[in-house]
């Protein structure tokens, strides 16, 4: 009997030891925080994965995701500074940056965190959109507008131990009922701007053509004047040279003879030519051997 009681007690002791041992260890997975509580108060945050030790029965562990979380925010209406309505559809990438603060404020409940994030992003979106005109929003749409909303919303979420990595706008568009009218007005404005640029370009081109034509006319007139002066100078020099070359009766007679031969040569070009000459002409005198 005593042996049976002793065996039972040993088994109970072993079970208690096993329970104590099991309660003394916990595991932290990758991309996970572990908040160690003692009598409900957080005494330690563990952010390295592995098997960890704690005080059994006095301490407990709460696991918190350290991964990046995607939250798709429902589309909402926003009003621009020039009182134009637009529809914004966003999604958010966020993560826990201060697990202790996250547990203390939101109890590490992801649903509550998403509610706060949705409110923060909507408030930031409303504040930024309302400070810009519709054209400014369209011009800034993309990385610039995304960064503005992300920075503003993340600042609001810091008190919850949450960092918004990116608040991305999936769509920022006009309501269907006035989209066509706004696009038509924008196209008309762009066409007016383009027409203005075209008119300025045409005027500048015409100005350049006029200046070029004027420059060409002046240069051509100068060139023609210079050419006329050169020709006149050449003819004067030619006449001077002739006068010097044939300044005696013999030279003058020889000049007449050469000129007569040149004239005859020119008139006899081609086939079947007949030349009618005056008997007193220089050519007739050459052909008949009559010389002065």
C-alpha positions as a Markdown table, in Angstrom:
| # | Residue | x | y | z |
|---|---|---|---|---|
| 1 | Unk | 0.0 | 0.0 | 0.0 |
| 2 | Unk | 2.7 | 2.4 | 0.9 |
| 3 | Unk | 4.6 | 1.5 | -2.3 |
| 4 | Unk | 1.5 | 2.4 | -4.4 |
| 5 | Unk | 1.1 | 5.7 | -2.6 |
| 6 | Unk | 4.8 | 6.4 | -3.2 |
| 7 | Unk | 4.5 | 5.6 | -6.9 |
| 8 | Unk | 1.4 | 7.9 | -7.2 |
| 9 | Unk | 3.2 | 10.7 | -5.5 |
| 10 | Unk | 6.2 | 10.3 | -7.8 |
| 11 | Unk | 4.0 | 10.4 | -10.9 |
| 12 | Unk | 2.2 | 13.5 | -9.6 |
| 13 | Unk | 5.6 | 15.1 | -9.0 |
| 14 | Unk | 6.8 | 14.2 | -12.4 |
| 15 | Unk | 3.7 | 15.6 | -14.0 |
| 16 | Unk | 4.1 | 18.9 | -12.0 |
| 17 | Unk | 7.7 | 19.1 | -13.0 |
| 18 | Unk | 6.7 | 18.6 | -16.6 |
| 19 | Unk | 4.1 | 21.3 | -16.4 |
| 20 | Unk | 6.5 | 23.7 | -14.8 |
| 21 | Unk | 9.1 | 22.9 | -17.5 |
| 22 | Unk | 6.6 | 23.4 | -20.3 |
| 23 | Unk | 5.3 | 26.6 | -18.8 |
| 24 | Unk | 8.9 | 27.9 | -18.5 |
| 25 | Unk | 9.6 | 28.0 | -22.2 |
| 26 | Unk | 8.0 | 29.8 | -25.2 |
| 27 | Unk | 8.9 | 30.2 | -28.8 |
| 28 | Unk | 9.3 | 33.4 | -30.9 |
| 29 | Unk | 8.8 | 33.0 | -34.6 |
| 30 | Unk | 10.5 | 35.1 | -37.4 |
| 31 | Unk | 8.7 | 38.3 | -38.1 |
| 32 | Unk | 7.1 | 38.3 | -34.7 |
| 33 | Unk | 7.4 | 40.1 | -31.4 |
| 34 | Unk | 6.7 | 38.6 | -28.0 |
| 35 | Unk | 5.4 | 40.7 | -25.1 |
| 36 | Unk | 6.2 | 39.1 | -21.8 |
| 37 | Unk | 3.6 | 40.1 | -19.1 |
| 38 | Unk | 4.0 | 39.7 | -15.3 |
| 39 | Unk | 0.7 | 40.1 | -13.4 |
| 40 | Unk | -0.7 | 41.8 | -16.5 |
| 41 | Unk | 2.1 | 44.4 | -16.9 |
| 42 | Unk | 4.5 | 44.2 | -19.8 |
| 43 | Unk | 8.0 | 43.6 | -18.5 |
| 44 | Unk | 9.9 | 42.6 | -21.6 |
| 45 | Unk | 9.6 | 42.8 | -25.4 |
| 46 | Unk | 11.4 | 40.0 | -27.3 |
| 47 | Unk | 12.1 | 40.5 | -31.0 |
| 48 | Unk | 14.6 | 37.7 | -31.8 |
| 49 | Unk | 13.3 | 34.4 | -32.9 |
| 50 | Unk | 14.0 | 31.2 | -31.0 |
| 51 | Unk | 13.2 | 29.3 | -27.8 |
| 52 | Unk | 12.9 | 31.6 | -24.8 |
| 53 | Unk | 12.6 | 31.2 | -21.0 |
| 54 | Unk | 10.1 | 32.8 | -18.6 |
| 55 | Unk | 8.9 | 32.5 | -15.0 |
| 56 | Unk | 6.1 | 29.9 | -15.0 |
| 57 | Unk | 2.7 | 30.8 | -13.6 |
| 58 | Unk | 3.8 | 34.4 | -12.9 |
| 59 | Unk | 4.5 | 35.4 | -16.5 |
| 60 | Unk | 2.6 | 35.1 | -19.8 |
| 61 | Unk | 3.4 | 35.8 | -23.4 |
| 62 | Unk | 1.5 | 37.7 | -26.1 |
| 63 | Unk | 2.6 | 37.2 | -29.7 |
| 64 | Unk | 2.5 | 40.2 | -32.0 |
| 65 | Unk | 3.0 | 40.2 | -35.8 |
| 66 | Unk | 6.1 | 42.1 | -37.0 |
| 67 | Unk | 5.3 | 41.6 | -40.7 |
| 68 | Unk | 4.1 | 44.2 | -43.1 |
| 69 | Unk | 0.3 | 44.2 | -43.3 |
| 70 | Unk | -1.8 | 45.1 | -46.3 |
| 71 | Unk | -5.1 | 46.9 | -45.6 |
| 72 | Unk | -7.5 | 47.9 | -48.4 |
| 73 | Unk | -9.4 | 51.0 | -47.4 |
| 74 | Unk | -12.9 | 51.5 | -48.8 |
| 75 | Unk | -13.3 | 54.2 | -51.5 |
| 76 | Unk | -14.4 | 57.6 | -50.2 |
| 77 | Unk | -15.5 | 61.0 | -51.5 |
| 78 | Unk | -13.2 | 64.0 | -51.1 |
| 79 | Unk | -13.6 | 67.7 | -52.0 |
| 80 | Unk | -10.9 | 69.8 | -53.6 |
| 81 | Unk | -10.1 | 73.4 | -52.8 |
| 82 | Unk | -12.0 | 74.5 | -55.8 |
| 83 | Unk | -15.1 | 72.6 | -54.6 |
| 84 | Unk | -14.8 | 69.7 | -57.0 |
| 85 | Unk | -15.8 | 66.2 | -55.9 |
| 86 | Unk | -13.4 | 63.3 | -56.4 |
| 87 | Unk | -13.4 | 59.6 | -55.4 |
| 88 | Unk | -10.3 | 58.2 | -53.8 |
| 89 | Unk | -9.6 | 54.5 | -53.4 |
| 90 | Unk | -6.5 | 53.6 | -51.3 |
| 91 | Unk | -4.6 | 50.7 | -49.8 |
| 92 | Unk | -2.1 | 50.9 | -46.9 |
| 93 | Unk | 1.0 | 48.9 | -46.0 |
| 94 | Unk | 1.7 | 49.1 | -42.3 |
| 95 | Unk | 3.7 | 47.4 | -39.5 |
| 96 | Unk | 4.1 | 47.6 | -35.8 |
| 97 | Unk | 7.2 | 49.7 | -34.9 |
| 98 | Unk | 6.7 | 49.9 | -31.1 |
| 99 | Unk | 5.0 | 46.6 | -29.9 |
| 100 | Unk | 4.7 | 47.8 | -26.3 |
| 101 | Unk | 2.8 | 50.9 | -27.3 |
| 102 | Unk | 0.8 | 48.9 | -29.7 |
| 103 | Unk | -0.3 | 46.5 | -27.0 |
| 104 | Unk | -1.0 | 49.3 | -24.5 |
| 105 | Unk | -3.2 | 51.4 | -26.9 |
| 106 | Unk | -4.8 | 48.9 | -29.1 |
| 107 | Unk | -4.4 | 45.6 | -27.3 |
| 108 | Unk | -2.5 | 44.3 | -30.3 |
| 109 | Unk | -5.8 | 43.7 | -32.1 |
| 110 | Unk | -5.3 | 44.1 | -35.8 |
| 111 | Unk | -9.0 | 45.0 | -36.5 |
| 112 | Unk | -8.7 | 47.9 | -34.1 |
| 113 | Unk | -5.5 | 49.0 | -35.7 |
| 114 | Unk | -7.1 | 48.9 | -39.2 |
| 115 | Unk | -9.9 | 51.1 | -37.9 |
| 116 | Unk | -7.5 | 53.7 | -36.6 |
| 117 | Unk | -5.4 | 53.6 | -39.8 |
| 118 | Unk | -8.5 | 54.0 | -42.0 |
| 119 | Unk | -9.5 | 57.1 | -40.0 |
| 120 | Unk | -5.9 | 58.6 | -40.1 |
| 121 | Unk | -5.6 | 58.0 | -43.9 |
| 122 | Unk | -9.0 | 59.5 | -44.6 |
| 123 | Unk | -8.3 | 62.6 | -42.5 |
| 124 | Unk | -4.9 | 63.1 | -44.2 |
| 125 | Unk | -6.4 | 62.6 | -47.6 |
| 126 | Unk | -9.2 | 65.0 | -46.8 |
| 127 | Unk | -6.8 | 67.6 | -45.5 |
| 128 | Unk | -4.4 | 67.4 | -48.4 |
| 129 | Unk | -7.0 | 67.2 | -51.1 |
| 130 | Unk | -8.9 | 70.1 | -49.7 |
| 131 | Unk | -5.8 | 72.3 | -49.8 |
| 132 | Unk | -5.3 | 71.7 | -53.6 |
| 133 | Unk | -7.2 | 72.4 | -56.7 |
| 134 | Unk | -8.3 | 69.7 | -59.0 |
| 135 | Unk | -5.6 | 70.5 | -61.6 |
| 136 | Unk | -2.9 | 70.5 | -58.9 |
| 137 | Unk | -4.1 | 67.1 | -57.6 |
| 138 | Unk | -4.0 | 65.7 | -61.2 |
| 139 | Unk | -0.5 | 67.1 | -61.7 |
| 140 | Unk | 0.7 | 65.7 | -58.3 |
| 141 | Unk | -1.0 | 62.3 | -58.6 |
| 142 | Unk | 1.6 | 59.5 | -58.2 |
| 143 | Unk | 4.6 | 59.4 | -56.0 |
| 144 | Unk | 4.3 | 63.0 | -54.8 |
| 145 | Unk | 0.7 | 62.8 | -53.6 |
| 146 | Unk | 1.3 | 59.3 | -52.1 |
| 147 | Unk | 4.3 | 60.5 | -50.1 |
| 148 | Unk | 2.3 | 63.5 | -48.7 |
| 149 | Unk | -0.5 | 61.3 | -47.5 |
| 150 | Unk | 1.8 | 58.6 | -46.2 |
| 151 | Unk | 3.9 | 61.1 | -44.1 |
| 152 | Unk | 0.8 | 62.8 | -42.6 |
| 153 | Unk | -1.1 | 59.6 | -41.8 |
| 154 | Unk | 2.0 | 57.9 | -40.3 |
| 155 | Unk | 2.6 | 60.9 | -38.0 |
| 156 | Unk | -0.9 | 60.4 | -36.6 |
| 157 | Unk | -0.4 | 56.6 | -36.1 |
| 158 | Unk | 2.9 | 57.0 | -34.2 |
| 159 | Unk | 1.0 | 57.2 | -30.9 |
| 160 | Unk | -0.3 | 53.7 | -31.4 |
| 161 | Unk | 3.2 | 52.2 | -32.1 |
| 162 | Unk | 2.4 | 51.8 | -35.8 |
| 163 | Unk | 4.3 | 53.0 | -38.9 |
| 164 | Unk | 2.5 | 53.5 | -42.2 |
| 165 | Unk | 5.0 | 52.4 | -44.8 |
| 166 | Unk | 2.9 | 53.5 | -47.7 |
| 167 | Unk | -0.6 | 54.9 | -48.3 |
| 168 | Unk | -1.0 | 54.2 | -52.0 |
| 169 | Unk | -3.8 | 55.7 | -54.1 |
| 170 | Unk | -5.2 | 53.0 | -56.3 |
| 171 | Unk | -7.6 | 55.4 | -58.0 |
| 172 | Unk | -8.3 | 59.1 | -57.7 |
| 173 | Unk | -11.0 | 59.9 | -60.2 |
| 174 | Unk | -14.0 | 62.1 | -60.9 |
| 175 | Unk | -17.6 | 61.0 | -60.2 |
| 176 | Unk | -19.1 | 59.4 | -63.3 |
| 177 | Unk | -21.8 | 62.1 | -63.7 |
| 178 | Unk | -19.4 | 65.0 | -64.3 |
| 179 | Unk | -16.3 | 63.2 | -65.6 |
| 180 | Unk | -17.1 | 63.9 | -69.2 |
| 181 | Unk | -17.7 | 67.6 | -68.7 |
| 182 | Unk | -14.5 | 68.1 | -66.8 |
| 183 | Unk | -12.4 | 66.2 | -69.3 |
| 184 | Unk | -14.0 | 68.2 | -72.1 |
| 185 | Unk | -13.2 | 71.5 | -70.4 |
| 186 | Unk | -9.6 | 70.3 | -69.7 |
| 187 | Unk | -9.2 | 69.3 | -73.4 |
| 188 | Unk | -10.5 | 72.7 | -74.5 |
| 189 | Unk | -8.1 | 74.5 | -72.2 |
| 190 | Unk | -5.2 | 72.5 | -73.5 |
| 191 | Unk | -6.2 | 73.2 | -77.1 |
| 192 | Unk | -6.3 | 76.9 | -76.3 |
| 193 | Unk | -2.9 | 76.8 | -74.8 |
| 194 | Unk | -1.6 | 74.8 | -77.8 |
| 195 | Unk | -3.1 | 77.3 | -80.2 |
| 196 | Unk | -1.4 | 80.1 | -78.3 |
| 197 | Unk | 1.9 | 78.4 | -78.5 |
| 198 | Unk | 1.3 | 77.8 | -82.3 |
| 199 | Unk | 0.4 | 81.4 | -82.9 |
| 200 | Unk | 3.5 | 82.6 | -81.0 |
| 201 | Unk | 5.7 | 80.2 | -83.0 |
| 202 | Unk | 4.2 | 81.3 | -86.3 |
| 203 | Unk | 4.8 | 85.0 | -85.5 |
| 204 | Unk | 8.4 | 84.3 | -84.5 |
| 205 | Unk | 8.9 | 82.2 | -87.6 |
| 206 | Unk | 7.5 | 85.0 | -89.8 |
| 207 | Unk | 9.7 | 87.5 | -88.0 |
| 208 | Unk | 12.8 | 85.4 | -88.8 |
| 209 | Unk | 11.7 | 84.9 | -92.4 |
| 210 | Unk | 11.3 | 88.7 | -92.8 |
| 211 | Unk | 14.7 | 89.4 | -91.3 |
| 212 | Unk | 16.2 | 86.7 | -93.5 |
| 213 | Unk | 14.6 | 88.1 | -96.7 |
| 214 | Unk | 15.7 | 91.6 | -95.8 |
| 215 | Unk | 19.3 | 90.4 | -95.1 |
| 216 | Unk | 19.3 | 88.4 | -98.4 |
| 217 | Unk | 18.0 | 91.5 | -100.4 |
| 218 | Unk | 20.7 | 93.7 | -98.9 |
| 219 | Unk | 23.5 | 91.3 | -99.5 |
| 220 | Unk | 22.3 | 90.6 | -103.1 |
| 221 | Unk | 22.1 | 94.4 | -103.8 |
| 222 | Unk | 25.6 | 94.8 | -102.4 |
| 223 | Unk | 26.9 | 91.9 | -104.5 |
| 224 | Unk | 25.3 | 93.3 | -107.7 |
| 225 | Unk | 26.7 | 96.7 | -107.0 |
| 226 | Unk | 30.2 | 95.2 | -106.4 |
| 227 | Unk | 29.8 | 93.1 | -109.6 |
| 228 | Unk | 28.7 | 96.2 | -111.7 |
| 229 | Unk | 31.6 | 98.2 | -110.3 |
| 230 | Unk | 34.0 | 95.3 | -111.2 |
| 231 | Unk | 32.6 | 95.0 | -114.7 |
| 232 | Unk | 32.9 | 98.7 | -115.3 |
| 233 | Unk | 36.4 | 98.7 | -114.0 |
| 234 | Unk | 37.2 | 95.8 | -116.2 |
| 235 | Unk | 35.8 | 97.4 | -119.3 |
| 236 | Unk | 37.6 | 100.6 | -118.6 |
| 237 | Unk | 40.8 | 98.7 | -118.2 |
| 238 | Unk | 40.1 | 96.7 | -121.4 |
| 239 | Unk | 39.5 | 99.9 | -123.4 |
| 240 | Unk | 42.7 | 101.4 | -121.9 |
| 241 | Unk | 44.7 | 98.4 | -122.9 |
| 242 | Unk | 43.3 | 98.4 | -126.4 |
| 243 | Unk | 44.0 | 102.1 | -126.8 |
| 244 | Unk | 47.6 | 101.5 | -125.7 |
| 245 | Unk | 47.9 | 98.4 | -127.9 |
| 246 | Unk | 46.7 | 100.1 | -131.1 |
| 247 | Unk | 47.9 | 103.7 | -130.7 |
| 248 | Unk | 49.7 | 103.8 | -134.2 |
| 249 | Unk | 48.2 | 103.6 | -137.7 |
| 250 | Unk | 49.8 | 100.2 | -138.4 |
| 251 | Unk | 48.5 | 98.7 | -135.2 |
| 252 | Unk | 45.1 | 100.2 | -135.9 |
| 253 | Unk | 45.1 | 98.6 | -139.4 |
| 254 | Unk | 46.1 | 95.2 | -137.9 |
| 255 | Unk | 43.3 | 95.5 | -135.3 |
| 256 | Unk | 40.8 | 96.1 | -138.1 |
| 257 | Unk | 42.2 | 93.1 | -140.0 |
| 258 | Unk | 41.8 | 90.8 | -137.0 |
| 259 | Unk | 38.3 | 92.1 | -136.2 |
| 260 | Unk | 37.3 | 91.5 | -139.8 |
| 261 | Unk | 38.6 | 87.9 | -139.7 |
| 262 | Unk | 36.7 | 87.3 | -136.5 |
| 263 | Unk | 33.5 | 88.6 | -138.0 |
| 264 | Unk | 33.9 | 86.5 | -141.1 |
| 265 | Unk | 34.7 | 83.4 | -139.0 |
| 266 | Unk | 31.5 | 83.9 | -136.9 |
| 267 | Unk | 29.3 | 84.5 | -140.0 |
| 268 | Unk | 30.5 | 81.4 | -141.8 |
| 269 | Unk | 29.7 | 78.8 | -139.0 |
| 270 | Unk | 27.6 | 75.9 | -140.2 |
| 271 | Unk | 26.9 | 74.5 | -143.7 |
| 272 | Unk | 25.8 | 76.2 | -146.9 |
| 273 | Unk | 26.5 | 79.8 | -145.9 |
| 274 | Unk | 26.4 | 82.7 | -148.2 |
| 275 | Unk | 28.0 | 86.0 | -147.3 |
| 276 | Unk | 27.0 | 89.2 | -149.2 |
| 277 | Unk | 29.5 | 92.0 | -148.6 |
| 278 | Unk | 29.7 | 95.6 | -149.6 |
| 279 | Unk | 32.7 | 96.1 | -151.9 |
| 280 | Unk | 34.0 | 98.7 | -149.6 |
| 281 | Unk | 33.8 | 96.5 | -146.5 |
| 282 | Unk | 36.9 | 95.3 | -144.7 |
| 283 | Unk | 35.9 | 91.7 | -145.4 |
| 284 | Unk | 35.6 | 92.2 | -149.1 |
| 285 | Unk | 39.0 | 93.8 | -149.2 |
| 286 | Unk | 40.5 | 90.8 | -147.3 |
| 287 | Unk | 38.8 | 88.2 | -149.6 |
| 288 | Unk | 39.8 | 90.1 | -152.8 |
| 289 | Unk | 43.2 | 90.9 | -151.6 |
| 290 | Unk | 42.5 | 94.6 | -151.5 |
| 291 | Unk | 44.2 | 96.4 | -148.6 |
| 292 | Unk | 44.6 | 100.0 | -147.7 |
